[in-house]
Amino acid sequence: MNISMEISTLKGVGPKLAEKLNKCGIFTIYDLLLYFPRDYEYIKSNCEFEEIDENNKHILSCRVIGFDRDVKTKSGKIISTIKFAYKNHIVLAKWFNQKYIKNQFKMNETYDLVGKFKKTGNNLEVINPIVGCKDAIESEIIPKYSLKGDMSEKIIPKLINQVLDKTIISDNLPKKILVKYNLMDLDSAIREIHFPKGKGELFRAIERLKFQELFTYSMKLLLLKSKIKQKNGISFNWHKELADLKEALPYNLTNAQTRVVREILIDQKSPYPMNRLLQGDVGSGKTIIALIAMFNVVKNGYQATLMVPTEILANQHYEEAVKLLNPFNIDVELLTGSSSKKEKIRIKERLQRGDNIIVIGTHALIQEDVEFKNLGLTITDEQHRFGVEQRNKLINKGKRPDVLVMSATPIPRTLALCMYSDLDVSIIDELPPGRKVIKTKFYNEEDRILAYSFAKEEISKGRQVYIVCPLIEEDEKLTLNSVEKLYEELKSDIFKDIAVQILHGKMKAKEKDEIINSFKLNETKVLISTTVIEVGVNVPNASLMIIENSERFGLAQLHQLRGRVGRGSYDSYCILIGKAKNDRTKKRMKIMTESTDGFYISEQDLKIRGAGEMFGLRQSGELGLLLADIYEDMDILKCARLEANNLIKSVEKEDVNLCNNISKTIERYSRYICFN
């Protein structure tokens, strides 16, 4: 049997059923076998009367002791009742509108009844039970599949059974790995996940298939890394003026920054393209590292580019770069969507000529007509805001340039090393001296007036305030605060004599710049904004961040927003306003008020929400994971990554034609199923 055969080739699958299966994402036999249950129903069998739980199904072996006369209800339904005996208790089994049900039973015969049994005194009652001797209940664990439309729950198990009856699934992991980790063989794992004999077998099957997924995932990432190391890149010397640049910095680098700069410069000197992820908490000083890396590349006679997600951030980085690098005769250009046509043409001509410049910009950098003659380094800031395709477009504008991606969304180190196995990971794990600890409080909605009274106090001291809302316009259900609604409310009351402005992503770039500049110059005292200010806005005089409907944001995003304050010499605060109706929300808000460590907050967020929800990974298909969760299954991931690494190393030793051989190895070991 060929795993790529269409599902319609199976017995009993006509055009209508094939269409229903297609809607579930099942097009081939391969898809069918990997259509794992979404959940399981655990059914106890023949337990004691006291152990019967009315809310759960049970399988009880009951003996027929009598047949009652059918009864017709006022609504016209026919109730057929059969009396059974079960361990000295009477069981009344009732079926609705199944007049011929009694013909299936014989006096004094024993049958397995499956259903929810209700206790009535010392007896039991069950409605429309499934009869075991007819429906062949073979397991106490019933798989539940995600179904579309009116498809019967029995269809998928029936079709899977048809396939498994005719084939054996061969294993595709090395036997020594199976033995080392006591993993179930693949054939048994596929059978057990669909038709579990018991909880122990089901657990082992899921563990094996998670290992399979994470081994495959690790192999693919390690292959990417191997391919990169096989390519010739650009080797940059450490330019003599690096020492002068370090002296010109307005502050001393932290030990963490110094370590990361060294890691990047070593990468730049190597003959292979750099492919590095730089992680650092909000305000840890990633930008200065990016500027040093670009400085060295341009001084070596090449071009460098920094792509950021917003024009606000692009403008800020541009100003910082010009201030620091112009004294060293380095030209810095700014290319964004709102750059004038004349400016765009001028900058593009410089890039095509091969001028040794730094270009800082937004998505405008990846337009087709932007051509680099001599690209040596690409840096992407806030990498999670760009798709892989967008980053690759920028990289492909050069001939194997060095690549640095930066993120202020902290991911625990172990997880980062596994999620980004194709990248070398650098982490800035300390903040520059002088950064203020931001005191954080949570207020329930009914107490929000306290937050705004405190805001007025801060403004009276000469400070400024950010207020963040989840929406631009008023929410139809009036459950969430919007920028516009809050502006009207505050301007007509508590802030009526105070300069307030609003900011959101739908505004034109020029208008946004004017509003940001007004806030930077302390002309605007209160800035009411959407999350557009999450990155890039640096106003040392702002001392208070108020976040409305804070329960609607992830912890990492709340931490990012909070990082907009505490950048000056003043005591700084963050007030979270929201509804804490359940324990999960209360726990999340408690984490925010007790810690300002981005890595700790990220780890707690992962524990509460899971990697699937936090990164959008589960069932997304992006990582090819059906069962595994990158964070929850970290122990399995570590083992799978170790074995994938060992396997690739053994291939490296055996064959000179490395990439080809590793690709074949992945093809051999990473497929879920191979049929004999």
C-alpha positions, 0 to 999 in steps of 0.5 A: 500500500502506497502512503501517498494514495488518495483517501478515495482508494479505500473501501467505503470512501465514495465522493461524498465521504472523500469530500468530508474527509478533505475538509478535515485535511485528510487527502491521503492515507498518510494524512489519515494515519497522522490524523491523531485523536484530539482527546480521549474518553477514559471509561472504567469497566465493572467498578464497584457501585460506590465508584460509579461517577454519574458524570463519566461513562462506564462499561458495566456487564449486566444480566437481563432480568426483565422487559417492561412494557413500552410507554408513550410520553405526552410528546409522542416518544416511545420509551423501551425499558429493560431490567438488568442485574449488576452486582446485586443492583437493579439497572433500568436501561431506557431507549427512546424511539427504538421499538425493536431494541428488545429483540437484541436481548435474551433473558438471563444473557449478560451484555456490556452496557456503555453509558452514563449511569445515574444512581437512584437510591440503591439502583442505577438508570442509564439512557440509550446505552451502547451495547458492547456485544454489538458495537465491539467496545474493545478498549476502556479508552475511546479516542475522540477526533476533530470532525467536520459537519455530520461525519460519524465518529466511527468513520475515522477509526474504521478507515484507520483499522482498514489500513492497519489490517493490511500493512506493517509500519517499518521503523525509521529511527536508529535501533540504538536510539529506541533502546537507549530511551526505551521507546515504543516501535513506530508500528505499535505507537501508531496503532496504540495512539488510535486504538489504545489498550491502556493508559500506559501504552497510550502514554508510551505511544504519545512519547514515541511520536513526540520524540519522532516529531522533535527529532525531525524538527531538530534534524531540519534545523541542524541541516540548515546550520550545516548548510550555512557552515559549508558556504563561503562567506565574507571574512571581515577584519577587526578594524583598528578604529573599533577601539576609537568607537568604544572610547566614543560611546556615551557609556561603558558597555556592560560585561554582557554587551562586551561578551556579545560584541566579541562573539559577533566580531569572531563570527565576522572574522570567520570565512563562513556567513554569520547566522546569529540570534541576539536576545536581550531584555527591554533596554539591555542595549542591543542597538549599540551592539548592532551599530558596532557590528555595522561599523566594522562591516562598513569600515571593511568596505561593505554595505550594512542594513538594519530592518525594523518593523515600524517607522518610529523605530527606524527614525530613532535608530537612524538618529542614534546611528548618525550621532554616533557614527558620523564623526567616523565618516560613516554615512547613514541613510534612512529608507522607509515608506514615507521617504520622498520619491527623490530620497528613495531614488538617491539612496537606491542609486548609492546602494547600486553603486556599491557605496559603503553605507549603512541603511536603516529602514522598514519593509521598504528595504525588501522592495524589488527595486532595492539592489545592494552591490556590496551587502556584507551584513543584514540585521533584523530588529524585533525578528518575530515581527517579520516572516521568514520570507521577509527576512530571506528577501533581505538576505538574498539581496547579497552574496551570503552576507552575515546575518544578525536577528535581534529580539527583545522578547526574551525566551528562556535560554534552553528553549531559544537554543532548541527553537533556533538550532539553526542560529548561534544564540547570544544573550544580553542577560544584564541591564546597563547601570542606572536603569530604574526598577519599574514599580508595577501595580494592578488595579481592578477596573472599578479602581481605575480612577486611582491610576489617573489621579496618580498620573495627574500627580506625576504630570504635576512633577513635570513627568509624562505619561503613556496610556495604552489601549487595545483598540483604536475605535470604540468596541461595539460590545463596550467591553474594551477601552479604545484610544478614541473613547478614552481620549474623549473621557479624559479630556473632558474630565481629569486631563481637561487642562493637560496636553493630550494626544492620541497615536495609532497605527492607522495614522500616516507616518508624518502625523505619527512622527509629529506626535512622537516629536511633540511627546519627546519635546515635552509639549504633550504630557499624555500620549494615549496609544495602541501597542504601536509604541511597544517598541522604539519610543524612547522618552526619558522624561516619561515616568508612568505607563498605564495599560488598559484591559491589561488582561488582553495582553500576553505577559511578554507584551506587557513587559515590552510596553512597561519598558517604555518607562524607566529610561531616565533618572526618575522613579518610574511606574506601570499600572495595569488596569483590567478584569481579574475574574479567574485564577489564571488572570490573577496569576499573570497579573501577580507575575507582572507586579512581582518581577521585572526580569523579562526572561523570568516573565517569559518563562512563566508565560510559557508555563501558563499559556504553553508555547503553542499559544504564546508563539502560535506554534501548536497545530500551525503546521509551521514546525510540523508538530502535531503532538509535541509542545516545544516548551512542555516537552523540553525534556524530550526535545533535549534528548531528540536534539542530542541524538539528531546532533550525534547522527549528523556528526556521524554523517559528517565523519563518514562522507565528504559530500556533507549536505547531500548526505545529511539531506538523505539522512533526514529524508530517511529518518524524519518521515513519520511512516514508511510502509513495508 
